[in-house]
Amino acid sequence: MKKTSASKKRPSSQNKMRKEYRFDYSRAKPNRFAGKIAKDAVAVVLEPDVAARFNSSKAVNTLLRSVLAAMPRT
């Protein structure tokens, strides 16, 4: 009877990750800003040159509403 060699253990995929990519979920904290955003709100990222023209989200919303009012309805 022929002996079979024991299979070598491969390192798990978690061990292959670099140390800086491992996240310690036990130290995670809840998002302190989550309660300040309305549930039906949508976050949009503005380009820096566009964002420089507005001082608040209210100003952006006012402009967008005026553009929507000027658009023809379909």
PQR file of N, CA, C, O and H, with PARSE charges and radii, in Angstrom:
ATOM      1  N   MET A   1       0.838  -1.168   0.000 -0.4000 1.5000
ATOM      2  CA  MET A   1       0.000   0.000   0.000 -0.0000 2.0000
ATOM      3  C   MET A   1       0.889   1.240   0.000  0.5500 1.7000
ATOM      4  O   MET A   1       1.856   1.325   0.757 -0.5500 1.4000
ATOM      5  N   LYS A   2       0.550   2.190  -0.852 -0.4000 1.5000
ATOM      6  CA  LYS A   2       1.358   3.387  -1.001 -0.0000 2.0000
ATOM      7  C   LYS A   2       0.851   4.492  -0.075  0.5500 1.7000
ATOM      8  O   LYS A   2      -0.352   4.741  -0.005 -0.5500 1.4000
ATOM      9  H   LYS A   2      -0.235   2.120  -1.467  0.4000 1.0000
ATOM     10  N   LYS A   3       1.758   5.147   0.628 -0.4000 1.5000
ATOM     11  CA  LYS A   3       1.360   6.246   1.518 -0.0000 2.0000
ATOM     12  C   LYS A   3       1.143   7.516   0.702  0.5500 1.7000
ATOM     13  O   LYS A   3       1.896   7.819  -0.223 -0.5500 1.4000
ATOM     14  H   LYS A   3       2.736   4.944   0.571  0.4000 1.0000
ATOM     15  N   THR A   4       0.103   8.242   1.066 -0.4000 1.5000
ATOM     16  CA  THR A   4      -0.139   9.531   0.416 -0.0000 2.0000
ATOM     17  C   THR A   4       0.348  10.628   1.349  0.5500 1.7000
ATOM     18  O   THR A   4       0.207  10.541   2.569 -0.5500 1.4000
ATOM     19  H   THR A   4      -0.509   7.996   1.817  0.4000 1.0000
ATOM     20  N   SER A   5       0.906  11.632   0.764 -0.4000 1.5000
ATOM     21  CA  SER A   5       1.418  12.716   1.602 -0.0000 2.0000
ATOM     22  C   SER A   5       0.263  13.599   2.065  0.5500 1.7000
ATOM     23  O   SER A   5      -0.716  13.811   1.350 -0.5500 1.4000
ATOM     24  H   SER A   5       1.020  11.702  -0.227  0.4000 1.0000
ATOM     25  N   ALA A   6       0.411  14.095   3.262 -0.4000 1.5000
ATOM     26  CA  ALA A   6      -0.616  14.985   3.805 -0.0000 2.0000
ATOM     27  C   ALA A   6      -0.603  16.293   3.025  0.5500 1.7000
ATOM     28  O   ALA A   6       0.455  16.835   2.708 -0.5500 1.4000
ATOM     29  H   ALA A   6       1.207  13.923   3.843  0.4000 1.0000
ATOM     30  N   SER A   7      -1.787  16.783   2.728 -0.4000 1.5000
ATOM     31  CA  SER A   7      -1.852  18.030   1.955 -0.0000 2.0000
ATOM     32  C   SER A   7      -1.370  19.195   2.815  0.5500 1.7000
ATOM     33  O   SER A   7      -1.654  19.274   4.011 -0.5500 1.4000
ATOM     34  H   SER A   7      -2.647  16.343   2.986  0.4000 1.0000
ATOM     35  N   LYS A   8      -0.642  20.084   2.177 -0.4000 1.5000
ATOM     36  CA  LYS A   8      -0.137  21.254   2.892 -0.0000 2.0000
ATOM     37  C   LYS A   8      -1.242  22.277   3.058  0.5500 1.7000
ATOM     38  O   LYS A   8      -2.039  22.506   2.148 -0.5500 1.4000
ATOM     39  H   LYS A   8      -0.411  20.020   1.206  0.4000 1.0000
ATOM     40  N   LYS A   9      -1.278  22.878   4.211 -0.4000 1.5000
ATOM     41  CA  LYS A   9      -2.297  23.901   4.457 -0.0000 2.0000
ATOM     42  C   LYS A   9      -1.905  25.186   3.738  0.5500 1.7000
ATOM     43  O   LYS A   9      -0.760  25.634   3.801 -0.5500 1.4000
ATOM     44  H   LYS A   9      -0.630  22.692   4.950  0.4000 1.0000
ATOM     45  N   ARG A  10      -2.877  25.757   3.061 -0.4000 1.5000
ATOM     46  CA  ARG A  10      -2.661  27.038   2.400 -0.0000 2.0000
ATOM     47  C   ARG A  10      -3.015  28.155   3.377  0.5500 1.7000
ATOM     48  O   ARG A  10      -3.928  28.007   4.189 -0.5500 1.4000
ATOM     49  H   ARG A  10      -3.807  25.392   3.010  0.4000 1.0000
ATOM     50  N   PRO A  11      -2.308  29.245   3.301 -0.5600 1.5000
ATOM     51  CA  PRO A  11      -2.688  30.360   4.168  0.2800 2.0000
ATOM     52  C   PRO A  11      -4.051  30.901   3.746  0.5500 1.7000
ATOM     53  O   PRO A  11      -4.344  30.995   2.555 -0.5500 1.4000
ATOM     54  N   SER A  12      -4.867  31.250   4.709 -0.4000 1.5000
ATOM     55  CA  SER A  12      -6.199  31.748   4.376 -0.0000 2.0000
ATOM     56  C   SER A  12      -6.085  33.095   3.684  0.5500 1.7000
ATOM     57  O   SER A  12      -5.078  33.790   3.816 -0.5500 1.4000
ATOM     58  H   SER A  12      -4.628  31.173   5.677  0.4000 1.0000
ATOM     59  N   SER A  13      -7.133  33.460   2.939 -0.4000 1.5000
ATOM     60  CA  SER A  13      -7.100  34.716   2.187 -0.0000 2.0000
ATOM     61  C   SER A  13      -7.002  35.913   3.130  0.5500 1.7000
ATOM     62  O   SER A  13      -6.475  36.957   2.746 -0.5500 1.4000
ATOM     63  H   SER A  13      -7.951  32.895   2.831  0.4000 1.0000
ATOM     64  N   GLN A  14      -7.500  35.775   4.350 -0.4000 1.5000
ATOM     65  CA  GLN A  14      -7.421  36.879   5.302 -0.0000 2.0000
ATOM     66  C   GLN A  14      -5.966  37.139   5.704  0.5500 1.7000
ATOM     67  O   GLN A  14      -5.586  38.284   5.948 -0.5500 1.4000
ATOM     68  H   GLN A  14      -7.927  34.926   4.661  0.4000 1.0000
ATOM     69  N   ASN A  15      -5.162  36.093   5.773 -0.4000 1.5000
ATOM     70  CA  ASN A  15      -3.762  36.264   6.124 -0.0000 2.0000
ATOM     71  C   ASN A  15      -2.965  36.925   5.002  0.5500 1.7000
ATOM     72  O   ASN A  15      -1.898  37.487   5.249 -0.5500 1.4000
ATOM     73  H   ASN A  15      -5.470  35.162   5.575  0.4000 1.0000
ATOM     74  N   LYS A  16      -3.468  36.862   3.787 -0.4000 1.5000
ATOM     75  CA  LYS A  16      -2.785  37.463   2.664 -0.0000 2.0000
ATOM     76  C   LYS A  16      -2.943  38.983   2.638  0.5500 1.7000
ATOM     77  O   LYS A  16      -2.161  39.680   1.991 -0.5500 1.4000
ATOM     78  H   LYS A  16      -4.335  36.406   3.586  0.4000 1.0000
ATOM     79  N   MET A  17      -3.951  39.495   3.339 -0.4000 1.5000
ATOM     80  CA  MET A  17      -4.181  40.942   3.346 -0.0000 2.0000
ATOM     81  C   MET A  17      -3.081  41.669   4.099  0.5500 1.7000
ATOM     82  O   MET A  17      -2.550  41.170   5.092 -0.5500 1.4000
ATOM     83  H   MET A  17      -4.587  38.930   3.865  0.4000 1.0000
ATOM     84  N   ARG A  18      -2.761  42.811   3.629 -0.4000 1.5000
ATOM     85  CA  ARG A  18      -1.783  43.626   4.327 -0.0000 2.0000
ATOM     86  C   ARG A  18      -2.380  44.115   5.647  0.5500 1.7000
ATOM     87  O   ARG A  18      -3.597  44.237   5.786 -0.5500 1.4000
ATOM     88  H   ARG A  18      -3.192  43.217   2.823  0.4000 1.0000
ATOM     89  N   LYS A  19      -1.533  44.381   6.575 -0.4000 1.5000
ATOM     90  CA  LYS A  19      -1.978  44.788   7.902 -0.0000 2.0000
ATOM     91  C   LYS A  19      -2.805  46.069   7.847  0.5500 1.7000
ATOM     92  O   LYS A  19      -3.782  46.204   8.584 -0.5500 1.4000
ATOM     93  H   LYS A  19      -0.545  44.281   6.462  0.4000 1.0000
ATOM     94  N   GLU A  20      -2.422  47.019   6.974 -0.4000 1.5000
ATOM     95  CA  GLU A  20      -3.140  48.289   6.920 -0.0000 2.0000
ATOM     96  C   GLU A  20      -4.547  48.161   6.347  0.5500 1.7000
ATOM     97  O   GLU A  20      -5.351  49.083   6.486 -0.5500 1.4000
ATOM     98  H   GLU A  20      -1.629  46.909   6.376  0.4000 1.0000
ATOM     99  N   TYR A  21      -4.862  47.025   5.699 -0.4000 1.5000
ATOM    100  CA  TYR A  21      -6.194  46.825   5.144 -0.0000 2.0000
ATOM    101  C   TYR A  21      -7.121  46.063   6.082  0.5500 1.7000
ATOM    102  O   TYR A  21      -8.314  45.940   5.805 -0.5500 1.4000
ATOM    103  H   TYR A  21      -4.209  46.276   5.585  0.4000 1.0000
ATOM    104  N   ARG A  22      -6.604  45.564   7.159 -0.4000 1.5000
ATOM    105  CA  ARG A  22      -7.441  44.837   8.126 -0.0000 2.0000
ATOM    106  C   ARG A  22      -8.165  45.850   8.998  0.5500 1.7000
ATOM    107  O   ARG A  22      -7.543  46.754   9.555 -0.5500 1.4000
ATOM    108  H   ARG A  22      -5.634  45.664   7.385  0.4000 1.0000
ATOM    109  N   PHE A  23      -9.480  45.699   9.118 -0.4000 1.5000
ATOM    110  CA  PHE A  23     -10.293  46.638   9.882 -0.0000 2.0000
ATOM    111  C   PHE A  23     -10.781  45.972  11.152  0.5500 1.7000
ATOM    112  O   PHE A  23     -11.340  44.876  11.119 -0.5500 1.4000
ATOM    113  H   PHE A  23      -9.986  44.964   8.666  0.4000 1.0000
ATOM    114  N   ASP A  24     -10.568  46.638  12.262 -0.4000 1.5000
ATOM    115  CA  ASP A  24     -11.002  46.113  13.556 -0.0000 2.0000
ATOM    116  C   ASP A  24     -12.419  46.608  13.823  0.5500 1.7000
ATOM    117  O   ASP A  24     -12.610  47.724  14.306 -0.5500 1.4000
ATOM    118  H   ASP A  24     -10.114  47.528  12.289  0.4000 1.0000
ATOM    119  N   TYR A  25     -13.416  45.774  13.508 -0.4000 1.5000
ATOM    120  CA  TYR A  25     -14.811  46.169  13.659 -0.0000 2.0000
ATOM    121  C   TYR A  25     -15.207  46.368  15.114  0.5500 1.7000
ATOM    122  O   TYR A  25     -16.215  47.021  15.384 -0.5500 1.4000
ATOM    123  H   TYR A  25     -13.261  44.868  13.116  0.4000 1.0000
ATOM    124  N   SER A  26     -14.457  45.831  16.046 -0.4000 1.5000
ATOM    125  CA  SER A  26     -14.795  46.011  17.465 -0.0000 2.0000
ATOM    126  C   SER A  26     -14.557  47.454  17.912  0.5500 1.7000
ATOM    127  O   SER A  26     -15.099  47.889  18.928 -0.5500 1.4000
ATOM    128  H   SER A  26     -13.638  45.300  15.826  0.4000 1.0000
ATOM    129  N   ARG A  27     -13.737  48.204  17.142 -0.4000 1.5000
ATOM    130  CA  ARG A  27     -13.467  49.597  17.492 -0.0000 2.0000
ATOM    131  C   ARG A  27     -14.299  50.576  16.666  0.5500 1.7000
ATOM    132  O   ARG A  27     -14.123  51.788  16.795 -0.5500 1.4000
ATOM    133  H   ARG A  27     -13.298  47.851  16.317  0.4000 1.0000
ATOM    134  N   ALA A  28     -15.202  50.075  15.820 -0.4000 1.5000
ATOM    135  CA  ALA A  28     -16.011  50.922  14.956 -0.0000 2.0000
ATOM    136  C   ALA A  28     -17.035  51.704  15.784  0.5500 1.7000
ATOM    137  O   ALA A  28     -17.525  51.222  16.806 -0.5500 1.4000
ATOM    138  H   ALA A  28     -15.345  49.091  15.716  0.4000 1.0000
ATOM    139  N   LYS A  29     -17.344  52.904  15.329 -0.4000 1.5000
ATOM    140  CA  LYS A  29     -18.326  53.754  15.994 -0.0000 2.0000
ATOM    141  C   LYS A  29     -19.449  54.069  15.014  0.5500 1.7000
ATOM    142  O   LYS A  29     -19.217  54.097  13.805 -0.5500 1.4000
ATOM    143  H   LYS A  29     -16.946  53.295  14.499  0.4000 1.0000
ATOM    144  N   PRO A  30     -20.667  54.307  15.512 -0.5600 1.5000
ATOM    145  CA  PRO A  30     -21.758  54.655  14.604  0.2800 2.0000
ATOM    146  C   PRO A  30     -21.514  56.017  13.949  0.5500 1.7000
ATOM    147  O   PRO A  30     -20.806  56.862  14.498 -0.5500 1.4000
ATOM    148  N   ASN A  31     -22.098  56.215  12.790 -0.4000 1.5000
ATOM    149  CA  ASN A  31     -21.957  57.470  12.060 -0.0000 2.0000
ATOM    150  C   ASN A  31     -22.719  58.567  12.784  0.5500 1.7000
ATOM    151  O   ASN A  31     -23.944  58.506  12.885 -0.5500 1.4000
ATOM    152  H   ASN A  31     -22.674  55.529  12.345  0.4000 1.0000
ATOM    153  N   ARG A  32     -22.017  59.556  13.282 -0.4000 1.5000
ATOM    154  CA  ARG A  32     -22.667  60.608  14.058 -0.0000 2.0000
ATOM    155  C   ARG A  32     -23.461  61.569  13.183  0.5500 1.7000
ATOM    156  O   ARG A  32     -24.258  62.349  13.703 -0.5500 1.4000
ATOM    157  H   ARG A  32     -21.021  59.605  13.200  0.4000 1.0000
ATOM    158  N   PHE A  33     -23.266  61.532  11.880 -0.4000 1.5000
ATOM    159  CA  PHE A  33     -23.989  62.423  10.983 -0.0000 2.0000
ATOM    160  C   PHE A  33     -25.225  61.765  10.368  0.5500 1.7000
ATOM    161  O   PHE A  33     -26.007  62.443   9.700 -0.5500 1.4000
ATOM    162  H   PHE A  33     -22.618  60.898  11.458  0.4000 1.0000
ATOM    163  N   ALA A  34     -25.413  60.498  10.571 -0.4000 1.5000
ATOM    164  CA  ALA A  34     -26.499  59.768   9.924 -0.0000 2.0000
ATOM    165  C   ALA A  34     -27.873  60.307  10.309  0.5500 1.7000
ATOM    166  O   ALA A  34     -28.767  60.331   9.462 -0.5500 1.4000
ATOM    167  H   ALA A  34     -24.779  59.948  11.114  0.4000 1.0000
ATOM    168  N   GLY A  35     -28.072  60.728  11.518 -0.4000 1.5000
ATOM    169  CA  GLY A  35     -29.365  61.231  11.959 -0.0000 2.0000
ATOM    170  C   GLY A  35     -29.706  62.612  11.424  0.5500 1.7000
ATOM    171  O   GLY A  35     -30.867  63.018  11.472 -0.5500 1.4000
ATOM    172  H   GLY A  35     -27.346  60.708  12.206  0.4000 1.0000
ATOM    173  N   LYS A  36     -28.728  63.335  10.919 -0.4000 1.5000
ATOM    174  CA  LYS A  36     -28.954  64.695  10.437 -0.0000 2.0000
ATOM    175  C   LYS A  36     -29.454  64.743   9.003  0.5500 1.7000
ATOM    176  O   LYS A  36     -29.921  65.789   8.554 -0.5500 1.4000
ATOM    177  H   LYS A  36     -27.785  63.005  10.880  0.4000 1.0000
ATOM    178  N   ILE A  37     -29.368  63.652   8.282 -0.4000 1.5000
ATOM    179  CA  ILE A  37     -29.801  63.605   6.889 -0.0000 2.0000
ATOM    180  C   ILE A  37     -31.198  62.997   6.831  0.5500 1.7000
ATOM    181  O   ILE A  37     -31.468  61.975   7.462 -0.5500 1.4000
ATOM    182  H   ILE A  37     -28.989  62.801   8.647  0.4000 1.0000
ATOM    183  N   ALA A  38     -32.088  63.643   6.059 -0.4000 1.5000
ATOM    184  CA  ALA A  38     -33.440  63.117   5.899 -0.0000 2.0000
ATOM    185  C   ALA A  38     -33.380  61.746   5.222  0.5500 1.7000
ATOM    186  O   ALA A  38     -32.478  61.477   4.429 -0.5500 1.4000
ATOM    187  H   ALA A  38     -31.868  64.473   5.547  0.4000 1.0000
ATOM    188  N   LYS A  39     -34.338  60.893   5.538 -0.4000 1.5000
ATOM    189  CA  LYS A  39     -34.315  59.531   5.010 -0.0000 2.0000
ATOM    190  C   LYS A  39     -34.447  59.491   3.489  0.5500 1.7000
ATOM    191  O   LYS A  39     -33.896  58.595   2.851 -0.5500 1.4000
ATOM    192  H   LYS A  39     -35.071  61.112   6.182  0.4000 1.0000
ATOM    193  N   ASP A  40     -35.165  60.443   2.899 -0.4000 1.5000
ATOM    194  CA  ASP A  40     -35.343  60.443   1.450 -0.0000 2.0000
ATOM    195  C   ASP A  40     -34.352  61.361   0.737  0.5500 1.7000
ATOM    196  O   ASP A  40     -34.493  61.598  -0.463 -0.5500 1.4000
ATOM    197  H   ASP A  40     -35.613  61.171   3.417  0.4000 1.0000
ATOM    198  N   ALA A  41     -33.360  61.877   1.447 -0.4000 1.5000
ATOM    199  CA  ALA A  41     -32.356  62.751   0.855 -0.0000 2.0000
ATOM    200  C   ALA A  41     -31.355  61.933   0.046  0.5500 1.7000
ATOM    201  O   ALA A  41     -31.113  60.757   0.315 -0.5500 1.4000
ATOM    202  H   ALA A  41     -33.246  61.684   2.421  0.4000 1.0000
ATOM    203  N   VAL A  42     -30.782  62.599  -0.955 -0.4000 1.5000
ATOM    204  CA  VAL A  42     -29.770  61.972  -1.798 -0.0000 2.0000
ATOM    205  C   VAL A  42     -28.509  62.815  -1.712  0.5500 1.7000
ATOM    206  O   VAL A  42     -28.563  64.033  -1.881 -0.5500 1.4000
ATOM    207  H   VAL A  42     -30.979  63.555  -1.174  0.4000 1.0000
ATOM    208  N   ALA A  43     -27.390  62.187  -1.455 -0.4000 1.5000
ATOM    209  CA  ALA A  43     -26.114  62.900  -1.384 -0.0000 2.0000
ATOM    210  C   ALA A  43     -25.500  62.966  -2.777  0.5500 1.7000
ATOM    211  O   ALA A  43     -25.459  61.970  -3.500 -0.5500 1.4000
ATOM    212  H   ALA A  43     -27.345  61.198  -1.318  0.4000 1.0000
ATOM    213  N   VAL A  44     -25.023  64.150  -3.141 -0.4000 1.5000
ATOM    214  CA  VAL A  44     -24.404  64.372  -4.445 -0.0000 2.0000
ATOM    215  C   VAL A  44     -23.071  65.060  -4.204  0.5500 1.7000
ATOM    216  O   VAL A  44     -22.981  65.970  -3.380 -0.5500 1.4000
ATOM    217  H   VAL A  44     -25.056  64.959  -2.554  0.4000 1.0000
ATOM    218  N   VAL A  45     -22.038  64.632  -4.917 -0.4000 1.5000
ATOM    219  CA  VAL A  45     -20.718  65.238  -4.790 -0.0000 2.0000
ATOM    220  C   VAL A  45     -20.549  66.260  -5.899  0.5500 1.7000
ATOM    221  O   VAL A  45     -20.653  65.926  -7.079 -0.5500 1.4000
ATOM    222  H   VAL A  45     -22.112  63.892  -5.587  0.4000 1.0000
ATOM    223  N   LEU A  46     -20.288  67.502  -5.522 -0.4000 1.5000
ATOM    224  CA  LEU A  46     -20.080  68.570  -6.486 -0.0000 2.0000
ATOM    225  C   LEU A  46     -18.594  68.717  -6.787  0.5500 1.7000
ATOM    226  O   LEU A  46     -17.749  68.493  -5.920 -0.5500 1.4000
ATOM    227  H   LEU A  46     -20.203  67.773  -4.564  0.4000 1.0000
ATOM    228  N   GLU A  47     -18.292  69.089  -8.004 -0.4000 1.5000
ATOM    229  CA  GLU A  47     -16.919  69.390  -8.357 -0.0000 2.0000
ATOM    230  C   GLU A  47     -16.491  70.639  -7.580  0.5500 1.7000
ATOM    231  O   GLU A  47     -17.335  71.484  -7.280 -0.5500 1.4000
ATOM    232  H   GLU A  47     -18.978  69.271  -8.708  0.4000 1.0000
ATOM    233  N   PRO A  48     -15.218  70.774  -7.250 -0.5600 1.5000
ATOM    234  CA  PRO A  48     -14.755  71.900  -6.427  0.2800 2.0000
ATOM    235  C   PRO A  48     -15.111  73.278  -6.995  0.5500 1.7000
ATOM    236  O   PRO A  48     -15.452  74.185  -6.235 -0.5500 1.4000
ATOM    237  N   ASP A  49     -15.036  73.447  -8.320 -0.4000 1.5000
ATOM    238  CA  ASP A  49     -15.359  74.759  -8.887 -0.0000 2.0000
ATOM    239  C   ASP A  49     -16.841  75.088  -8.760  0.5500 1.7000
ATOM    240  O   ASP A  49     -17.205  76.253  -8.601 -0.5500 1.4000
ATOM    241  H   ASP A  49     -14.759  72.711  -8.937  0.4000 1.0000
ATOM    242  N   VAL A  50     -17.691  74.080  -8.827 -0.4000 1.5000
ATOM    243  CA  VAL A  50     -19.132  74.299  -8.648 -0.0000 2.0000
ATOM    244  C   VAL A  50     -19.435  74.549  -7.179  0.5500 1.7000
ATOM    245  O   VAL A  50     -20.200  75.456  -6.853 -0.5500 1.4000
ATOM    246  H   VAL A  50     -17.395  73.134  -8.956  0.4000 1.0000
ATOM    247  N   ALA A  51     -18.854  73.768  -6.301 -0.4000 1.5000
ATOM    248  CA  ALA A  51     -19.103  73.918  -4.860 -0.0000 2.0000
ATOM    249  C   ALA A  51     -18.647  75.273  -4.345  0.5500 1.7000
ATOM    250  O   ALA A  51     -19.217  75.784  -3.380 -0.5500 1.4000
ATOM    251  H   ALA A  51     -18.232  73.031  -6.566  0.4000 1.0000
ATOM    252  N   ALA A  52     -17.634  75.866  -4.965 -0.4000 1.5000
ATOM    253  CA  ALA A  52     -17.136  77.167  -4.528 -0.0000 2.0000
ATOM    254  C   ALA A  52     -18.167  78.278  -4.754  0.5500 1.7000
ATOM    255  O   ALA A  52     -18.097  79.326  -4.114 -0.5500 1.4000
ATOM    256  H   ALA A  52     -17.172  75.450  -5.748  0.4000 1.0000
ATOM    257  N   ARG A  53     -19.118  78.052  -5.659 -0.4000 1.5000
ATOM    258  CA  ARG A  53     -20.120  79.068  -5.973 -0.0000 2.0000
ATOM    259  C   ARG A  53     -21.290  79.081  -4.986  0.5500 1.7000
ATOM    260  O   ARG A  53     -22.087  80.019  -4.982 -0.5500 1.4000
ATOM    261  H   ARG A  53     -19.175  77.200  -6.180  0.4000 1.0000
ATOM    262  N   PHE A  54     -21.395  78.062  -4.166 -0.4000 1.5000
ATOM    263  CA  PHE A  54     -22.530  77.939  -3.242 -0.0000 2.0000
ATOM    264  C   PHE A  54     -22.031  77.894  -1.805  0.5500 1.7000
ATOM    265  O   PHE A  54     -20.994  77.299  -1.514 -0.5500 1.4000
ATOM    266  H   PHE A  54     -20.748  77.299  -4.169  0.4000 1.0000
ATOM    267  N   ASN A  55     -22.788  78.534  -0.906 -0.4000 1.5000
ATOM    268  CA  ASN A  55     -22.389  78.534   0.498 -0.0000 2.0000
ATOM    269  C   ASN A  55     -23.226  77.583   1.355  0.5500 1.7000
ATOM    270  O   ASN A  55     -22.946  77.403   2.540 -0.5500 1.4000
ATOM    271  H   ASN A  55     -23.631  79.018  -1.143  0.4000 1.0000
ATOM    272  N   SER A  56     -24.252  76.975   0.757 -0.4000 1.5000
ATOM    273  CA  SER A  56     -25.083  76.045   1.525 -0.0000 2.0000
ATOM    274  C   SER A  56     -25.846  75.120   0.585  0.5500 1.7000
ATOM    275  O   SER A  56     -25.943  75.373  -0.616 -0.5500 1.4000
ATOM    276  H   SER A  56     -24.479  77.120  -0.206  0.4000 1.0000
ATOM    277  N   SER A  57     -26.381  74.054   1.147 -0.4000 1.5000
ATOM    278  CA  SER A  57     -27.198  73.138   0.345 -0.0000 2.0000
ATOM    279  C   SER A  57     -28.516  73.807  -0.032  0.5500 1.7000
ATOM    280  O   SER A  57     -29.105  73.479  -1.062 -0.5500 1.4000
ATOM    281  H   SER A  57     -26.302  73.848   2.123  0.4000 1.0000
ATOM    282  N   LYS A  58     -28.980  74.739   0.791 -0.4000 1.5000
ATOM    283  CA  LYS A  58     -30.225  75.463   0.485 -0.0000 2.0000
ATOM    284  C   LYS A  58     -30.064  76.260  -0.809  0.5500 1.7000
ATOM    285  O   LYS A  58     -30.991  76.315  -1.616 -0.5500 1.4000
ATOM    286  H   LYS A  58     -28.502  75.006   1.627  0.4000 1.0000
ATOM    287  N   ALA A  59     -28.902  76.878  -1.017 -0.4000 1.5000
ATOM    288  CA  ALA A  59     -28.649  77.642  -2.233 -0.0000 2.0000
ATOM    289  C   ALA A  59     -28.629  76.733  -3.456  0.5500 1.7000
ATOM    290  O   ALA A  59     -29.140  77.104  -4.513 -0.5500 1.4000
ATOM    291  H   ALA A  59     -28.149  76.833  -0.361  0.4000 1.0000
ATOM    292  N   VAL A  60     -28.050  75.560  -3.323 -0.4000 1.5000
ATOM    293  CA  VAL A  60     -28.009  74.600  -4.429 -0.0000 2.0000
ATOM    294  C   VAL A  60     -29.423  74.144  -4.762  0.5500 1.7000
ATOM    295  O   VAL A  60     -29.794  74.090  -5.934 -0.5500 1.4000
ATOM    296  H   VAL A  60     -27.634  75.259  -2.465  0.4000 1.0000
ATOM    297  N   ASN A  61     -30.210  73.819  -3.755 -0.4000 1.5000
ATOM    298  CA  ASN A  61     -31.579  73.363  -3.980 -0.0000 2.0000
ATOM    299  C   ASN A  61     -32.437  74.451  -4.620  0.5500 1.7000
ATOM    300  O   ASN A  61     -33.259  74.153  -5.486 -0.5500 1.4000
ATOM    301  H   ASN A  61     -29.908  73.863  -2.802  0.4000 1.0000
ATOM    302  N   THR A  62     -32.259  75.702  -4.209 -0.4000 1.5000
ATOM    303  CA  THR A  62     -33.012  76.812  -4.793 -0.0000 2.0000
ATOM    304  C   THR A  62     -32.713  76.941  -6.283  0.5500 1.7000
ATOM    305  O   THR A  62     -33.629  77.102  -7.090 -0.5500 1.4000
ATOM    306  H   THR A  62     -31.591  75.944  -3.505  0.4000 1.0000
ATOM    307  N   LEU A  63     -31.446  76.873  -6.645 -0.4000 1.5000
ATOM    308  CA  LEU A  63     -31.068  76.959  -8.051 -0.0000 2.0000
ATOM    309  C   LEU A  63     -31.623  75.783  -8.845  0.5500 1.7000
ATOM    310  O   LEU A  63     -32.162  75.972  -9.935 -0.5500 1.4000
ATOM    311  H   LEU A  63     -30.702  76.742  -5.990  0.4000 1.0000
ATOM    312  N   LEU A  64     -31.497  74.583  -8.315 -0.4000 1.5000
ATOM    313  CA  LEU A  64     -31.998  73.408  -9.031 -0.0000 2.0000
ATOM    314  C   LEU A  64     -33.512  73.465  -9.217  0.5500 1.7000
ATOM    315  O   LEU A  64     -34.023  73.053 -10.258 -0.5500 1.4000
ATOM    316  H   LEU A  64     -31.059  74.429  -7.429  0.4000 1.0000
ATOM    317  N   ARG A  65     -34.230  73.968  -8.224 -0.4000 1.5000
ATOM    318  CA  ARG A  65     -35.691  74.102  -8.362 -0.0000 2.0000
ATOM    319  C   ARG A  65     -36.055  75.122  -9.431  0.5500 1.7000
ATOM    320  O   ARG A  65     -37.030  74.931 -10.159 -0.5500 1.4000
ATOM    321  H   ARG A  65     -33.815  74.303  -7.378  0.4000 1.0000
ATOM    322  N   SER A  66     -35.283  76.207  -9.537 -0.4000 1.5000
ATOM    323  CA  SER A  66     -35.566  77.210 -10.571 -0.0000 2.0000
ATOM    324  C   SER A  66     -35.273  76.628 -11.960  0.5500 1.7000
ATOM    325  O   SER A  66     -35.990  76.932 -12.913 -0.5500 1.4000
ATOM    326  H   SER A  66     -34.491  76.362  -8.946  0.4000 1.0000
ATOM    327  N   VAL A  67     -34.248  75.812 -12.088 -0.4000 1.5000
ATOM    328  CA  VAL A  67     -33.946  75.162 -13.368 -0.0000 2.0000
ATOM    329  C   VAL A  67     -35.058  74.177 -13.719  0.5500 1.7000
ATOM    330  O   VAL A  67     -35.482  74.113 -14.873 -0.5500 1.4000
ATOM    331  H   VAL A  67     -33.665  75.565 -11.314  0.4000 1.0000
ATOM    332  N   LEU A  68     -35.531  73.414 -12.749 -0.4000 1.5000
ATOM    333  CA  LEU A  68     -36.620  72.463 -13.000 -0.0000 2.0000
ATOM    334  C   LEU A  68     -37.883  73.189 -13.413  0.5500 1.7000
ATOM    335  O   LEU A  68     -38.606  72.698 -14.280 -0.5500 1.4000
ATOM    336  H   LEU A  68     -35.187  73.466 -11.812  0.4000 1.0000
ATOM    337  N   ALA A  69     -38.181  74.350 -12.822 -0.4000 1.5000
ATOM    338  CA  ALA A  69     -39.377  75.102 -13.169 -0.0000 2.0000
ATOM    339  C   ALA A  69     -39.284  75.628 -14.598  0.5500 1.7000
ATOM    340  O   ALA A  69     -40.312  75.760 -15.261 -0.5500 1.4000
ATOM    341  H   ALA A  69     -37.594  74.749 -12.117  0.4000 1.0000
ATOM    342  N   ALA A  70     -38.090  75.931 -15.089 -0.4000 1.5000
ATOM    343  CA  ALA A  70     -37.907  76.458 -16.439 -0.0000 2.0000
ATOM    344  C   ALA A  70     -37.925  75.364 -17.504  0.5500 1.7000
ATOM    345  O   ALA A  70     -38.112  75.656 -18.685 -0.5500 1.4000
ATOM    346  H   ALA A  70     -37.254  75.824 -14.550  0.4000 1.0000
ATOM    347  N   MET A  71     -37.735  74.127 -17.104 -0.4000 1.5000
ATOM    348  CA  MET A  71     -37.722  73.024 -18.061 -0.0000 2.0000
ATOM    349  C   MET A  71     -39.136  72.693 -18.512  0.5500 1.7000
ATOM    350  O   MET A  71     -40.068  72.755 -17.710 -0.5500 1.4000
ATOM    351  H   MET A  71     -37.583  73.890 -16.145  0.4000 1.0000
ATOM    352  N   PRO A  72     -39.311  72.343 -19.785 -0.5600 1.5000
ATOM    353  CA  PRO A  72     -40.653  71.951 -20.249  0.2800 2.0000
ATOM    354  C   PRO A  72     -41.051  70.592 -19.644  0.5500 1.7000
ATOM    355  O   PRO A  72     -40.225  69.691 -19.500 -0.5500 1.4000
ATOM    356  N   ARG A  73     -42.299  70.479 -19.308 -0.4000 1.5000
ATOM    357  CA  ARG A  73     -42.794  69.224 -18.740 -0.0000 2.0000
ATOM    358  C   ARG A  73     -43.036  68.229 -19.858  0.5500 1.7000
ATOM    359  O   ARG A  73     -43.489  68.599 -20.941 -0.5500 1.4000
ATOM    360  H   ARG A  73     -42.970  71.211 -19.425  0.4000 1.0000
ATOM    361  N   THR A  74     -42.733  66.967 -19.597 -0.4000 1.5000
ATOM    362  CA  THR A  74     -42.935  65.940 -20.631 -0.0000 2.0000
ATOM    363  C   THR A  74     -44.086  65.046 -20.257  0.5500 1.7000
ATOM    364  O   THR A  74     -44.414  64.120 -20.999 -0.5500 1.4000
ATOM    365  H   THR A  74     -42.365  66.666 -18.717  0.4000 1.0000
TER
END
